[in-house]
Amino acid sequence: MTKSDVRLIACDLDGTLFGPDHLLSQRTIAAVQHAVAAGIHVVAATGRSTTSAVPRLGPAEVITTAVCSNGSLIHDMLSSETIRFPIDPAHVNRFFAALTAIDDRYAFCWETDHGNGWDESFGDIAAIHEDLGDVPGLATRPTGEHHTTKLMVRHPEITQEALRDNLVPLLVDPLTVSTSGVQFVEVTGEGITKASALAHLCTDWGIDPAQVIAFGDNHNDAAMLTWAGHGVAMGNASIFATEAADEVIGTNAENAVAVFIESLLARN
C-alpha cells in the first residue's frame, strides 16, 4: 500500500502504539503527527475506557477520536461527545444470573454511563486498575436505567483464554467475549467489537474498509485486523492477532508502528 491508498489508521494502544511503559514515545508521536498532516485519520482503538485512554493520548495532540471499551464507545476528544453502544439491559441481567447459578465464584465488574462498580471479590483488581480505581463507583449492579458498555469477569481458578473458552458456552445471549492479556475477560454487546465501532466511523466519514490499516496485538484486536483492508499484528502479539493479520511487524518496544508509518509516508 502507498499513502494515497490509506485514509485511516486504527491502532490499539497497550502492546501496540504504546511502548512497554504504556506511553507514547517521541518517535511514535512524530510519526502519527506526520500521518495526520498527510491527510490520514489516526484513531485509537482500545479496550481502555476514556478515563485512561484520553490522558495518555494527549501528547500526540492530533489523535482526536478514540474507540474505547473494545468498541462500546466512540469518543470525540475535541467536543467531548461520546457515542455509546451499550449491552441490552436484559442481556446484562441474564448474564449475571446465568453465571452465578453455575458457579458463585465468578466475580464481576461493570462499566456504565453512571460510573463503574464491582463485586467485593473483584476489589483487588479494581484498586490497581487505571480505568476503575479513581472513577466514581456504582454501588449496585447495573439496572435498565444504566447504559452498560462493558462487563468484566474473573474466576479464582481460571484465567485469560481458558476463562473466555469456559464462558462462551454458558452465555444465554450472543454477547461478545474477548481477552486482552489481563487475568479477567471483557464482555461487550452482541456484535460489538473495535471493528464494529470503526465501521460506524467509516460510514460517517465516507471511508471504505479497504482504505484502513489496523494495528493490534491481542484477541480483542482480531476482528479489527480481519475487517481492515490491511491488518498488522505486532511482533509481541498473541496467536489470535497474528492469525487475523495480513502482516506481522516488530514489537512495541521497537516503535514498530512508527517505523511502519514512516515507511508508508515515504511511498508515493
N, C-alpha and C positions, 0 to 999 in steps of 0.2 A: 504494500500500500504506500502511496505517496501522501503528502499532507493535503493535497487537493481532494483526496478520496475521503478524508476524515472530517466530520463535523462535530463529533462529540467523543470525549474521552471520559469513561466512567471508571472510577478507581476505588477499590476497597482501601481501608486505612491501615489497621493494625496488621503487620506482617507483609504489607504491600507498599503503600505510599509512605507510611511512617517507617522510620528506622527502628532498630531494636529498642530504642529509648521511647518509642511511641510518640515521636515528634517529627516534624518536617525538617529535613536537612536544608542547608542553604542551597545546595545544588538542585534539590527537588523543587524548592520554591522558585528558583530561577527558570527551570525547565517548564513548570506549569505557567508561569507568567509569560514566557515566550510563546507557548501554545495558545493562550488566550489572545495575545497580541496578534497572532496569525489568523484569528477568526474561529478558533476551535473552542467549543464549550468544554469546560472541565467540571465534572460533577463528582462529588464524593458519594460513595455507596457503601454504607457501613452497618454493622449490627449495633453500633453505639446509638444512644439516644442523642437528641440535640444538646442535652446538658453537657456532655463531654466532647462531642464532635465539634461543635461550633467554636469553642475557645481554642482548640488545638489546630483548627484550620485558619484561624485569624492571621497568622504570619504570612500566609500565601496571598492574602488580600483579594485575589481575583477569583477564588472559588466561592461563588455566591449561592450555590444550590447544593443541598445535601439530602440524599436519600438515606434515611436513618431507620433504625429498628428493623433491619432486614426487609425494607420495602414498605413498612407500615406508615411511614411519614415521608413527606417531601417538604423540606423547609427552605424558604427563601430568606437568606440572611440579610438582604437589603431591606425588605419590607417587614421581616419578622413574621410573615404569614406561614401557616403550616397547613398542608393538606393531609388528612388522616384517612387511612384505610383500615378501620377497626375490625376486630373479630365480632361476629354476630354474638350478642349477649346470651342467646340461648345456647350457643356452642360453648361459651365460656362456662356457663353453669354446668352443662353436661360433662365438660372436660374435668372439672374439679370432682364432680360426683363419681364419675366412672373410675378414675384412677384411685381415689380414696377408698372406694368399695373393694378394689382389688388388692391394694396394699397401702395401709395408712402410714407407711414410712415415706411416701412421696411428699416432698415439701415444695411449696410454690412461692413464686414472686410474681408481681403483676405491675405492668406499666400502663398508666391511663392518663387521660387528659385532666384528671383531678389529682394527680400525683401518683407516686409509686407505693407499694406496700409488699409485705412478705410475711410468711409464717415464721414463728419463732425459730424453728429449726433451719431456716434459711438465713437467719440473722448474722451468722459469722461471715458469710459471703457478702451480704448486703453492706456490712460495716466497712468493708475494704473495696467494694465495687464503685468505681468512679461515677457511674451513672445513677447510683442508688443512695449512697450514704448521706449525701448532702441535699437530697431532694425531699421536699415536704412529703410526709407519708400519708398513705390512705390506710387507716387502721383496720378496716374490714375488707374482705374480698369484694371485688367489683360487682356492681349490680347493673341492671339495664340502664341506669342513669349515666353510666360511665362509658366513654369510648376507650375500650381496652385495646391497645395496639400491640402488646407483646406479653406473653406469659413465659415464665422460666420455671423449669422443673429440675429438681435434684433427687437423688436417692443415695442412701448411705453406702450401698454396696455396688452400685452400677454407675458408670460414668461415661461421658463423651459418646462415641459412636455406638457402644454397646447399649447405652441408655436410649439413644434415638431408635435403634433397631427394636428395642424392647417395647417402646411406647407406641410405635406406629400401628401395630395390630390391635392395640387396645382402644384406639380412638373411636368414638361413636360418630364423629363428624369428620369430614375430609379437611382437617387443618393441615398447615404446613409446618413440619418439624425439621429443624436444622441444628447444626453444631458449628462452633467457631473456635475450637481449641480450648474452651474452658470446661469446667467439670460438670456443668449443667447443660440442658438443651433449651433451645429457644423455639417458641411456638407463635406463629402468626396466623392470620385468617386464611380461608380457603383460597389457594392460588396466589397468595401474597408473598412475593419474593422481591429481591432487588431488581430482577428483570421486569416484573410487572410494573413497578414504580417508574423505571426508566422508560418503558414503553409508553406510559402515560405522558411523561415529559416529551418524548419524541413526537407523539401525536400533536401536542400543543405547539411544539417548535418546528414542525414540518421536517423532521429528520427521519430518514429511513434507517432501520437497524443495521443495514449493510454499511452505513456511514459511521458506525460506532466501533471504537476499540474499548474493550473492558479488561481490567487487570484485577486479579484476585488470588487468594492463597488457601481458601478453605471450603468446606462443604457448603456454607451459606453463600458462596460465590458461584457455585456450579451452574445454576440456572442462568445467571447473568452472563457467564462466559460462553454458554451454549447459544444464548439469544443474540449476542452481539455479532456484528459482521466479522470481527476478529477478536477471539478470546485469548488472553495471555495469562498464563499461570506463572507464579514466581518459582524460583529455584528452591525455595523453602516451603513450597505448597504441599498440601495433603494430596493423596491419590485422587480424591474426588474432584479437586480443581484441575489437576494435570490431565485427567481423562476427559474433562469437559472442554479443555482449551485447544486452540489451534497451534499454540506455540508455548514453549517454556523458556523463560529468560533467567537472569541471575537473581540473586537474593535481595531482600530489602536492605540488608546490611551493606550491600554493594551499590545502593542507589539505582537499582536496575530499572525502575520505572523512568527515572530521569534520563538515564542512558538511552532508553528506547525512544523517549520523546525527542531528545536531541537528535538522534539518528533520523527519526521521522521528519522533523522540520528541515533537515538538511537535504531531503529528497525533493525534486521538482514535481 
